[in-house]
Amino acid sequence: MPGFKYFKYFERDNLADGATYDDTWYPDTDIKIKRIYLARKDGAAFTKSTFYLKVKETVYTHPVVPAAVLGPNVEISPELNIPVAAKQVIAFSLKNLEGTAIGVMITLECHEP
């Protein structure tokens, strides 16, 4: 049975209202993204922000989802089990629609495929 491999962490401070944090990552080995945790650094909940996720050419958010859907912990964040081959691009965007500048944390829970 495949198990936990590692967490991959991204962060951005002072993301202006209306601004988007875009990033990409190419894992070195095959993984499965079990969950995605989205959190604000100030501990407040997301209310209006959105999230976009694409792996290689597959978009998993059609076109975006509320950031609150992918919560800050295992109780809220759904199990996704997205397969990602080594060196495939993972691209994401978080758009801040909270009405103020915020700091954000994005954590990918990666498991063995």
Secondary structure, DSSP 8 states (H G I E B T S, - for coil): ---EEEEEEEEEEEE-TT-EEEEEE--SS-EEEEEEEEEETTS---SS-EEEEEETTEESSSS-EEGGGS-SSTTTS----EEE-TT--EEEEEE--SSS-EEEEEEEEEE--
